[in-house]
Amino acid sequence: MEGIILGVPGVVDVFLRTAFEGYRILQSARELDKEFNDCRYEISVQYQLLRDWVDNRKASSNDPFFKTDQKRHLLIIQTLARIAQLFADIRKLEYEYGIQPVIALGKRQQARSFLRKSFRLSNSSDCSNISALAERSDHDANIDTEKLETIAREFEVAVSSSARLKWAVTDKTKLQALVQRLKELNENLRSLTDGHLVSNMNPRSSFDTFSLPVELPFPRNPDFSGREDILDEIYQEFKPLDGDFERNVCILSGMGGIGKTQIALEYAHRHGRFYKSVFWLGAQDMDAFESSGRLILELIVRHYAKKSSLLQDCYTDISCKLGMPGLVSPSGHLQLDPMQSAWKLVKQWLAEDGNAKWLLLVDNNDDLDAVDLGKLLPTCNQGHVLVTSRRSELAFHGYWITVSVVEPGEGLDLLLKGMKIQDKKLSEDELKLAREIVQKLGNYPLALSHAAAYMRVKRIGFETYLGRLLQDLISTLSEIPKVRLYQRETTFPWELSYRSLSPNAARLLDVCSFLSNEDIPVKFLLGDNELEASPGYDWLSNAEIERALDELVELSLIERRAFESAFDRSLSIHPLVHEWTCERQKIDEKRQNYIQAVFLVASVLKLDNSKRMAKYLTWERRTRGHLFTLERHLSRYFSQVQTYTLDEPAYDAISKIGVVLYYWGYYDVSSRLLNTALAGIMEIVGPEHLLANDIARYIGNVSMKKSESDKALEWYQRALDGYENSLESNHPSILHTVNNMAIIFHQKWEHNKALKWYQRALDGYVNSIGSNHPSTLDTVNNMAVLFRRKGENDKALEWCQRAYDGYRNSLGSDHLATVRTVHNMAMILQQKGENDKALERYQRVLRGYENLLGSDHPSTLDAVNHIANIFHHEGKNNKALEWYQRALDGYENSLGSNHPSTLDTVNNMANVFQEKGESDKALEWYHRALNGYKNLRGSDHPSTLDIIFNIGNALEKQCQYEKALNSFQKAYYGYQKCYRENHRNTLDALERVTRVEKKISEVASSDVSHAA
């Protein structure tokens, strides 16, 4: 008996999973309408009671009775077997309990053969073995454990296979008998465990770190039909029942609208019980991918909190366990980058030892340039990944399954289920018409689901629908747009549904077609009304929007996402429907609806830095995909300003989107939007208009960020001239421009000129808005940076502290401006040689930037680069190289290979190689940096001279003294022009010249001596 007790816990779990699957069969059975409400309620009650029993059992897993009361344990197993037995025998379900497979009505023997043939059930997996176990006496201890496990697992497969069918209730009285039997067995379980489970419950002892609740973006599709061959192929590839959870990737490939996403969802819902966690990743672009990663991490944090909910500082403990100390707030909110860095932490969690039973669903990976799965998928040797994509290039990532249109019979079933009718209720003539509709729609699942929704909502029959399909649409075939790569016939249901929409619903769908198709915040549609409405673009009221959304959802043209708790209210549109809706509009309609989309998005964006707090930035990050989509449409439909002239409010809204993208570091996209807006404004109201000057100033900002200093000065001067002609001297726009011009002089190392312009801006700010206003503090911080560059560290620290105190008091410690001041303070401390203090602040800055800007933002990469500098100065060369490489990869991806930040990092890596004694490699990296700086800033720029100086050091190490002397002399004469005679760099270069000249002399003397 002892051997049995040790071997059966897994068998008990199999019986339980089987029982729960049986309950799901009952709960989803058809005909559970009003007549069966009492039965439905009692089934739900008994299901929950069994669930509660399981929770108590898990909580009491260390209870002594499991080791000592062996008879009681065997009785529990027998009771569970009896519950499972109720769902095992199709014959009993039919004859005794009045529930039958739908396909088997009147054909029971054929149904059993179908199950065995389709689901590979052996003849030995019938109920006789289960009955034998259930009927054993409680004193019989001679049970074969292996046979017991085999029976239990075959039994689970049988019931799991039954669950693939749809079931129908045919007799209420018989069903009540089944419910009564379930009730008796549940009572037996509770009586067997009273005083043994509940009294010893310990909520924390049963906590499973890796067992998370399933939260998918869309619910299970009750109308899903067919695709059993594909679902079985996925199942056979993954083999979750066999406990095979080694890393396995399966790709579903096929055209859009073919049903790939629905297959993935059905697999997750059908077989999710085999996994401890199931996650969903949207992969249409990186914003969607990284947002999904954040949702997963939030779910993991909430799960961990269940164990620690009664403990103080539980989220501090959780953040440490997840490898992100300090990045979960006391209230449980994430305080990190909502996208990429979140996914990185999720990957670490997926790779933990013992965490093998997870399923990752990666949906819509169609743009392989935007989302590179090879770099993003977990590399650990565990877990299952199911990918949906239109792209055949993904084949090398894993097992490949091609998804095509459904078979005609499956298409018919899908159509009928979507209409909520059964084929047994249809005449042969009606079935013939339904089959013709399936054939006309090319067996495309998406088209069939929309056709079903239309007929159900409009309450029309097959003949009427077919008539509209043939007469109204095919007669006007040339007017219907064809979506790329797809047959025009597949768009017929969309056209019929669209034509039936109310004007408000149609307009709402048209406007949404100019946004990204995924994660459309309802807040976009409701708007904030911060922009002045343009004539002719009056928007819908909130009540009208809600009614229109209900109409669109009912016709399956828009879907509400299930992530509302994390995402707020959010919508999605199938990519093909989204593209088709846009293509079907005439050019004038596109113009009007595009501008409305721009207004709606711009109305919820904030440009005032004092309002761009962490919570808002987390939300704004979600909008970036929509901003990019709007920019693409602008260049596609409105590239010629003279042809498609917009109005002033429209260009104002476009410029606002460009400014937000500038804030996020997307300088090229921002530049295109801003230049388009400026050209339009100049066309309408002329170059002297205030908005034209504002846009010119922002274009100058973009140029400054791209290190195009001369261009930036030109734009700033243009804006300043315009402002001074129409505004007071202390107007904020003038002072902002003056401050920015000071920054440019600062970057050009014209320190005296920069200080003069900074002082002008500071005086104006203090007089007009006060010394504690964020704009005033920006200038104070900039002056601190200037003093640091001049080597006046004490003065720099004083000004930096003044800026920090002001920011913290007015904006808070987590505001971006405050974080940037801490960054400046860290650089000053590093320059003073206080590396420990500097490193602590850099790490704080890095967390702040990742939280507010993202891990790929240039400011974040600057912090990474500075941390590498600290490690370098402390002699930790390998660690320094690791951090420099991280910064370099980021700079090259976001800024390009010739950006100053990229070149600075190249120079820094060369310095490390030099420190390691690898002079050849150091020279190679120095020359790479030197070529870049000469092209970018010229031969006399201080940064170029620094590289030349470093090359001299490397050459000196190699005893190439003549070449080294040449480099040091170039650096010395250059520093003399840039700095004063007693500047540290100038003196260092002079010392090197003197030293190398002495070495050359010594070598020459030695050569003469040898010759003598």
N, C-alpha and C positions, 0 to 999 in steps of 0.2 A: 504493500500500500504506500509505503514511503516514497517509492520510485514514482508512483502515479502522481502524488501531490507535488513532487518536484517538477514533473514534466507537463502538467496541465495548464499553467497560467496562460500560455499562448493559445491553447485550445479554447479556454474560456473566452478569450478576446474574439476568437473567430466566431464562436457561437453568438456572441453579443453583436458583432458587426452584421452577421446574417439576420439576426432578429430585427435590427434596426432597418436593414434593407427591406425586410418583409413589411414592416410598418409603413415604409415609404410607398410600397406597392399599394397598400390599402388606402393611404392618404391621397394618392394621385389617381385612384380608380375613377373611371367615369360614372355618371349617373348618381354621384353623391350630391344630389341637389336638395331641395327643401324636404323631400320625402325622407331623406336619409340624414338629416341634420343631427338627430340624436346620436346616431351611430358615429357620425364624423366626430362629434364632440367626445364621445367615450373613447374612440380610438386615439385621439390626441391626448386624452388624460392618461391612458395606459402607457402610451409611448413616453410621456414625460415621467411617469412613475418609474419606468425601467431606467430612464436616463438618470433619475435621482439615485436609484439604487447603485448604478455604476459609479457615480461620483462618490458616494459613501464608501463603496468598496475600494476605490483608488485611495481615498483619504485614509483608509484603515489597513493599508497593505502590510503594515508591520504588526497587525493584531495577532496575539498568540494563538487564536483558534485555528489559523491557517496551518500551524505546525502541529497542533495537538488534537483538534477535533476533526479527525479524518473522515468519520462517517458523515458529519455535517457537510463537509466539503464535497463529498461525493454526491450527496443529495442536492446540493446547489448545482453541480454540473448536470445532474439528471434533469433538474427543473429547467435549466437553460436549454438543454437538448430538446425538451418537450416544447418549449416556446419556438425553437427553431423548426421543429418538426411540423408545426402548424402551417408554415410557409413552404415546406419542401415538396409536398406531394400535390401536383397539379390536379390529380384526380379528386383528392379530398377538397381542395379549394373549390372545384366545380360542383361536385355532388353534395358535399356536406355544408359548405359555407357560402355558396351562391356567388362566387367571384371567378370570372373566366377571362382568358386572353381574348382580346378583341378579334384577332385573326382566326380564332378557333371556334367561333360561335357555330355550334352544330357540327364541328369537325374536331372533336377532342383528341382522337387518336393521331390525326395529322399534326396537331399542335405539339404533341409530345415528341413525335418524330422530328418535327422542325427544330425543336429545342435541342435535341441530341445532335442532329446533323449540323446546325448552325453554330452551336456553342461548344461542340466537341465534348459532350458529356459521355462518359462511359456508362455501360449498362449497370455497372455495380454502384453507380452513384444515385440509385433510387432510394426510397425511404426505408427499405427494410433494415439496412445497417443502422440508420438513425433510430429506428424504432427499437432495435435490439439494445442499443445503449440506453435509451430512455426507459426501457422496461426492466433493466437490471435491478436486482435487489440491492439494498444499501450495504449488505454485508459481504458482497462479492468483491473481493479485492484483486482478483486475477484479470485485470484488464491490460491488454497490450497497448502501451502508450503510443507507439508508432502508428498502430492501426487507428487508435482514437484520433490522432492528429490528421491522418489521411482522410478519415471519414468527415471530420469537421471541415477540412479545406475543400474537399469535393462538394460537400454540402453548400459551402459558401459560394462556390462557382455556380452551382445549380440555381440558387436564389438570385445571384447577381445576374445570371443569364435571363432568368424570368423577368427581372426588372427592366430588361431591354424592350419588353413588349408593353403595349398598353392594355390595361385591364378594365373590365366593366363589371358592375354589380348587377346581378339579375334577380336576387331574392333577398328582401330586407329581413325576413324572419331567420333565414339561414345565416345571414351576416351577423345578426344579433347573437346567435349561438357562438360564433367565432369570438366576438367581443367578450362574451361571458367567460369563455375558456381562457382568454388572455388575462382577464381580470383575476381569475382564480390562481393562475400561475404566478402573477405578480404578487398576490397576497402570500403565496407559499414562500416566495423569495424573501419577502419582508419578515415573515415569521421565523424563517431559518436563521436570519441574521440579526434579529432584534437583540439588543444588549451586547452584540459583538462588533457591530460596525459603528453605529451612531454614537454610542457612548465613548468611543475612543477616537473620534474624529480629530484630526489635526490639519487644518487647511493648508499649512505650508509643506507638510510631508509629502503630499501627492503632486506637487508642482513639477510639471515637465517643461524644462527650459525651451524645448524646441517644438512643442505642440501648440500651434497658434490657430485661432479661429479663421475660417476662410472668408475673405472679403474681396469679392470680384466686382469689377465696375458694372457688370450687367447681370441680371438674374438669369436663372435657368430658363431656357425657352420652352414653354409648355407645348409648342407646336413643332418642336424638332422632330424630324422624321428621316428614316433611312440612314445611309452612310454607315451601316453596321460593318461593312467590309473595311472601311478606313479606320473606324474606331477600334475594331479588333486588331488591325495591323499595328496601330499605335500601341495597343495593350500588349500584343505579343512582342513588340520591340522593347518596350520598357520592362515587362514582366514584374510589375509591382507585387503581385500575389506571391511570387517566389522569393520575395525579399531581396531582389537584385536592384540595389540602388547605387551601383557604380555610375560614374558620369556617363550620361547618354543624351544625345541631342537628336531630336526628330524635327524635320522641316516639312510643313504642309505648303505646297506650292500650287498656284493656279491663278487664273484671272480674277480680277476684282468682281465681287458679287456672286462668287461661286460657292460661298459658304464656309470658308476656311476658319473664320473667327467663331462661327457657331459650332463647328466641329470641335475646336479647342475648348470652348466653354462646356460643351456636353461631356467631353472626356474628363474635364476637371470636376464637374458635378457628379458624374457617374462613378468615377474611381478615386475621388478625393479622399475617401475613407482609408485608402492604403497609404496616404501621405500624412505626415505630421503638420506640414504647412504647404499652402498653395498660394502663389503670388502671381500678380499680373503686371506686365510692363508694356506700356504703349511705346512703340518704336518707330513711329512715323518721322520723328525728328528728335534731336537731343533734348530739347526743352521738355517734350512729353516723356522721354525716357528718364530724365533726371527727376522730374516731378513724381513719376511713379516710384522711383527709388526712395524719395522722401516719404511718400505714403507708407511704403513697406517699413521703413525705419520707425515711423510713428507707431505703426501697429506692433512692432517688436517692443518698443518702449512701454506701450500700454500693457502688453502681455507680461512683461517683467514686473510691472507695478502691481499686478494682481497678487504676486507673492509677497510683496513688501509694503502693501497698502497701509499696514498698521505701524510701520517703522518710521521714525523720524529720519529726515534726509534720505529717503529711499531713492529719490532720483539722482542724488549724488552717487550713490552706490551703483545704480543702474548704468549711469554714464561711464563709470570706471569699468564695469564688467563688459560693456560694449566697445571699449577701447576709445572712448571719446570723452575723457574727463572734462567736466565743466561745461559741456555742450548740451546739457538738458537742464532747463530751468527748474526751480523748486516746485513750480506748478505742473511740470511734465512736458513743457513745450520745447521743441528742438531749438537750439541756439547755434545752428550751423547752416552752411550752404544748403538750400533746399533741394539741390539737384545732384551734381556730380559727387561732391564729397559725401553726401548721404548714401549714394549707391556704392561708393567704395567701402563704407562701413557695413552695408548690407552684404557685400561680397565676402568680407571678413567673417561675418556671422555665419553665412552659408558654408564656409570652409571649416568651421569649428569641428573638432573631433566629436563623433557621436551624432552629428547633425547631417545625416545622409538622406533622410526620408522627406525631401522637399521636391515640389514641382514648380517650375518657373514657366509661365506662359508669356511669350514675347510676341506681341501682335503688330501686324502691319509694318514689318521691316522691309519697306519697298525702296527707300532711298539709302543705298549702301554707302554713299559718300557722307551722308549726314550722320548715320548710325552704323559704326563699324563693330559688328558683333564679335569679331575675332579679338578685339581689344577690350570689349565690355563684358562679355559673358564670364561667369566664374570659371576659373581654371582648375579648381580642386577636383579630385577624382571621386566625386559623389554628387548625387542629385540628378533629376531629370529636367530637361529643357525642351519645351514644345514651341516651335517658331512658326508663324504664318507670314508668307511673303509672296509677292508676284515674281520675284527675281530668281532665275535658275542658277545664278552665280553662287548662291548659298549652299549648293549641293555638297561642297567639300567640308562643310561644318558638321555634317552628321547624316543620319538616315533620311533618305529622300522619299516623300510620298506625293504623288501628283493628284491634285483634286480637280475633277472635271465636272461637267453638268450632271445633274441627278438622272437616274433612270426614269423612264416615263411613269412607271408605277409609283416610284418614290415622289416624283413631282406631283402626281395626283393626290397622294396622301398628304403632302405638304400643303397643297392648295386647300384641301378639305379641312385639315386641322386648323389652318389659319382662319377659316370661315366658321369654325366651331360646329361642324356637322359631320355625320358619319355616312360612309358609303352605303350602309344597309338601309338608310332612309331615302336613298335616291333611286329614281327609276333608271332604266337602261338608257333612255333618251337623255336624261340629265347627266349621267356618267359620260356619255358620248360627247356632250357639249363641254364638260369639264376637261376631258382628255384633249379636245381640240384647243382649248385655251392653253393648256400646258404645252402643246406642240407649237402653237403660235408664239409663245414666249420663250421658245428655245430651251426649255427645261432649266432655266436659270433660277436658282433658289431665291435670289434677291427680287427678281421680277415677280415670281410667284407669290412671295410673301406680301408684296405691295398690292398685287391684284386681289388677294384674299382680304386684305385690310379694306380695300376700296369697296368690294362687294358686301362685306360685313357691315361697314359703317353706313353705306348708302342703301342697304337692304334691297339689293337687286339680285336677280338670278343669273345663271350662266348665259342664257340666251341674250338677255339685255346687255350684259357685259361684252359678250362676243360681238354683238351688233355694233356697239360703240367702238370696239377695237377695230373692226373691219371698215366701218363706214366713216367714222369721224377721224380716224387716225391714218389708216392706210391711204385714204383718198387725199390726205394732205401730207404725204410722206416727206416731200421735199422741204416742208416747213419745220420738221422736227430735227433738232440738232443731233448729231451722232457723236457720242463720247468716244474718245480715242481708243482704238483697238477693240471696240465692242460692236456687236450687231445693233443696228438701229431698233430692231424689233424689241430688244430687251428693255428699251426705254419707254415703250408704250404705256405700261402701268403707271409710270411716273407722270407721264403727260396727262393721262386720264385723271389721276389724283390731283395734279396741279390745277387742271381746268375746273375742278369741283371746289377749289378753295375759295373762301371768302377773300375779298380784296386785302384785308388786313393780314390774314395768314399768308397769302401769296407774297405780299410785300416783305413780311418778316423773313420768309425763306429766301427771297431774292437778296436781301441785305446780308443775311448770314453767309451767302455763297461767296462773299468777298472777305470773309474771315477764314481762319484755319477751321477745318471741319471738326477737330477734336477739342474738347474742353472749352466750350463757348460759355463764359460766365453769364448768367442771366443779368448780372449787374451791368454788363455792356448794353443790353437791350433796354433796361430800365433807365440807365444813364444817371448822371448827377446834375445835368443841366447847367454846367459851369460855362459852357460856350454860348455865345449869342447865336441863336438859330438863324440860318441863312434863309432868305425868302424862298418859298416853295419847298422847303424841306421840313415842314412840320411833322413831328414824330407822333407815334401812337401813345395813348394814355396807358398807364400801368394796367388798368383793367382790360383794355383792348389787347395788350400784349399777352396777358395771362390766358384770355380766351383763344387767341390765335395759337399759342403754344399747345393748348389742349387739343385744338383741331389738328395741328400738325403731328402731334404724338399719336393721336387716334388713327391717323392714316399712315403711320410708320415712316413719315418723311423726316421726323426728328425724334431722337431718343433721349430721354432723361437719364443721366448717368447715376449710378448707385453710390457714388463717392461723395454725396452732398455733405456728409458730416465733416469731411476733411477739405473738400474743394469749394464749399458753399454750393449754391445751386448751379448746375452745370449741364450743358447739352452737348450732343454729338450728332453728326450727320454722316451717313455712309459716304466714303470718298467718291463713289461714282455718282450718287445722287447730288452731292455737293458740286462736282464738276459740271454735271449736266445742267443743274439749275443756273449756273453762271453762263454756260454757253448758249442757253436758249434765249437769253435776253438780247434785245436789240441795243445798238450802241448808245442811244439816248437813255434807255433804261439802265444800262450798265453805268453810265455816267452818274445818274441820279442816285442809284443804289450804292455805288461805290462811295460817293461823297457822304451819304447817310451813315455808312459803316465807319468812315473816318471820323465823323462827328461823334458817334456813339463811343468809339474807343477813346478819342481825345478827351471827352468830357470826364472820364474817370482817372485820367493821368494827372500827376502833380509835378510841377516844375520847381516850386518853392522848396529849397533844401530843408527848411525848418519843418516841413510836413512830410519829408521822405524818411520816416522812421522805419525801424526794423520790420514791424508788422506789415506796414504798407509795402515795403520793398519785396517782402516774401510774396505778397499777392501780385505785385507788378511783374515779378519774374514770370508768372504764368502768362502774361499778356504778350511776351516777346514773339511767340510764334504768330500771333495775329498781326503784330506790327510788321514782321517780315512779309507776311502774306499781302498786306496792304501796299507795301513798297513794291512788290513784284507786280501787282495789278496796276499801280501807277505808271510804272515804266512800260507796261504792256498796252494800256489803253489811252494814256494821257501823256505820251512822250513829247508830242508836238504842242507846246503851249499855245501857239498861234491858232491851231485848229480846234483844240478843246480847252478853251479858256474857262477856268473856274472863277469863283468869286472870292472876295477878300476873306470872309470867314473860313472858306474851305482851305485856302492856302495857310491861314493861321493855324488851323487844325493839323494840316500836314507838317508844318514846321514844328508843332508841339511834339508830334510823334518822332520827328528827326532829333529833337533835343533829348527825348527820353532814351533813344538808342545811343546817342552820344554819351549820356550818363553811364550806360552799360558797357561802353568801350567798343561799340560797333561803328567805327569811325567812317568806313567807306559807305555803308548803307546810310548812315546819318548824313553824310556829305551830299549824297544824291538827293535825298528828300529836301534838305535845306536849300540846295541850289535850285531845285525845281520850284520850291515855294518862293524863293527870292525872285526868280525870273517872272513868275506869275504876278507877284505883287508889283514889280516894276512895270509890267505890261498894263496893269489896271490903274494904279494910283501914282506911279512914278517913284524914282529912287530916293526922294526926300521923306517919304512916309515913315512914321515911327516904326512900324512893323518891319519895313525893309532894313532899317538900322539894327533892330533887334536880331534879325536873321543874319545880317552881316557879322554881328558880334559873335554869334554862335558858330558861324563858319570859321571865324578866326580861332575860336576855341578848338574846333576839330583840327585845324591846321597846326595849332600849337601841340596838340596831343600826338600828331603825326610827325612832330619835329620839323615841320616846315616853317621855320621861324620867320623868314622874310615874307612869306605869304600871309602868315598870321598878322604881322605888323601892318601889312597893307590893308587887310580886312578891318583890323581894329582902328586904324587911322580913318578909314572910310566911315565906319560907324561913329567914331568920335566927332568927325566933322559934321555929320548929319545931326547928331545929338546937340552939339553946341549951337547950331543954328536955330534950334526950336525949344531947347530945354534950359532950365536954370543950371548954374554952374555946379551946384551940389546935388543934382538929380542922381538917384541911384544908378541909372543906366550909364551916365557919364563916369561916375566913380568906378563902376564895375569895369568899364573899358580901360580906364587909367590903370587900375590894378592889374589887369591882364597884360597891358603893355609893359608894365614893370616886370612881370614874370618873364616876358620874352627877353628883355634886356638882361635879366637875371640869367636866363638860359644861355645867352650869348656871351656870358662872362663880362658884361659891361656893368660892373657892380655899382659904380658911382651913379651912373645914369638910372639904374634900377632903383637905387635907394632914394633918389630924388622923386621918381614917379610913385614909389610906395608911400613916401611921406605925403605927397599931394593927395593920394587916395585916402590915407589915414586921417588927415586933417579934415577932409570933406565928410568922411563917415562920422567922425566924432561930433562935428558941428551939426550934422543933419539928422542922424539916427541914434547917436549915443555911443558910448565906449563899449557897451556890452552886446551890441547887436551882432548877429552872426557874420554879417559882411565886414564889420569893423574888425572882428576877431580873425577873419580870413586874412586880412592884410597884416595884422599883428603876427600871425603864424608865418606868413610869407617873409616878413622881415627877419624872423628868427632863422629861417632857412638861409637867407642871405648872409646873416652874420656867421652862421656855421660855415658856409662856403668860404668866407673871408678868413676863417680860422679863429674868429673871436668867439670861442666856445662859451665862456661865462656869460657874455652878453646874449648870445644865442639862447642859452638855457633860461635866462631871465625872461626874455620875450616869449619863449615857448611856454613857460609856466603860466605867464599872463594869459595866453590864448587858451591853454588847457582849462584853467579855472573858469574862464568865461564860458567856454563851450559846455563844460560839465554842469554849470549852474543854469544855463539857459536851454540847453538841448538834451542833457542827460549823458551818462557815461557810454551808452551804446550807440550814440549817433555817429554817423560816418565822419563828420567834421572832428569830433572828439578823438576818434580812433586815429585819424590822420595826424592829429597833433601829437598823440602818443608815439606815432611812428617817427615824427621829426625829433622828438625828445630822445628816442632810442638811438637815432643816428648821432645826435650830439654827444650822448654818453659814450658811444662807441669811439667817437673821435677823441674823446678825453681819455680813452683807455680803460673805462669802467665797463668791461665786457660782461660781467655777470648781470649787472643792472640792465645793460642794453639788451641782453638775450631774453631776460624775463619780459621786457616790454615788447620785443619783436614777436615773441610767441603770443602774447596777448593781442597784438596788432593782427597777426595772422588769423587768429580765431575770429576777430571782429570782421576782417575783410571777407573771409570765407562765408561768414554768416550774412553779410550785407551785400556783397558784390559777386561772390562766387569764386571758385578756386582757379578759374581761368582768366580772371580780370587782371589787367596789368598791375594794379596796385597790390593785389595779392601776391603776384609773382615778385614784385619789388621786395616784399617782406621775406619771401623765401630766399631771395638773393642775399639779403642782408644777414639772415641767419647763417647762410653759408659763409659769409665774410667772417662772422664771429668764430666759426669752427676753424676757418683757415688761420686766423690770427692766433688761435690757441694751439695750432700745430696738429689739429685733427684732420689731416689732409684727405683721407678716404671719405670721411663723413662730409667734408666740405665739397668734394667732387660730386657726391650723391645729391646734395641740395642744389649745387650749381646746375647739374644736369636737369633736375626737375624744373628749375627756373628757365633754363635755356629752351627746353622742349615747349614750355608754355609761351615764352616770348615768340618763338618762331611760328607757332600755330596762330597766335592772336595778333602779332605785330609785324611779323616778317623777319627775314634774316638780316636785313640792313638797318633795322631800327636801333637807335642808340642803346636801349636797354638790352637788346640782344647782343650787341657788340661789347657792351660793358661786361656782360657775363662771359663772353668768349675770352676777353682779356683776363678776367678773374680766374678762369679755369687754366689759362696759360700760366698765371702766377703760381697756382698750386703745383702744376707739373714742374715748374722751376724749383719750387721748394722741395719737391721729391727727388730732385737731381736728374730729372728727365729733360735735359736741355733741348734735345732735338724736337721732342714733342712740344715743348714750351714755345720754341721758335715758330713752329708750324702754326700754333694757335695765335701767337702774337701777330704774325703777318696776316692772318685771316682778319683779325680785328683792325689792323692798320689799314688794309685796303678798304675796308668798309668805312672807317672814319675819314680817310682822305676824300672818298667820293661824297660822303655825307656833309662833312663840316670843313673840309679843307686842311691843308698841311700845318697851319699855324694855330689851330684850335687847341685849347689845353688838353682835351681828351686825346687828340692825336699825339701831342707831345708826350703825354703819359705813356702811351704805347711805345713810342720811340725810346723813351727812357728805359722801359722794361726790356726792350730788345737789347739795349746796351748791356744791361745786367746779365742777360743770358749769354751774350757773346763773350763777356768778360769771364764767365764761368768756364767757357770752352777755350779760354786763353787766346781768343781771336781779338787781340788788343787793338789793332788798327781799326777794325770794323766797330769795335765797342766805343773807341774814342770818337769816331765819326757820329755815332748815335748820341752819345752824351753831349757833344758840342751842339748838335742840332736842337736837342732838348733845352740846353742852357740858354742859347740865344732866343729860342722861342719863348721860354719862361720869362726872360727879361722884358719881352714886349708885352706879355700878358699880365705879369705881376710886377710888384716893386722889387728892387734889388735884394732886399733882405727877406723876401718870401721864402717859406720853407722849401718849396719845390725848386726855386732858383738856387738856393744854397746847396741843396742835395745834388743837383746836377753839376754845380761847380766843384764840389768835393769829389764826384766821380771822375770828372775831367782831370783834375789834379792827380788823383790816385792812378788812373790808367796811364797818364803821361809818365809818371814815375816808373810804372811797371815796364813800359816800352823802353825807357832809358835803361833800366836794369837788364832787360833782355839783350839790348844792344851791347852794353858793357860786357855781358857774359859772352856774347858771340865774339867780341874783339879779343877777350881773354883767351878763349879756346883757340882762336886763330893764331895768337902769339905762341 
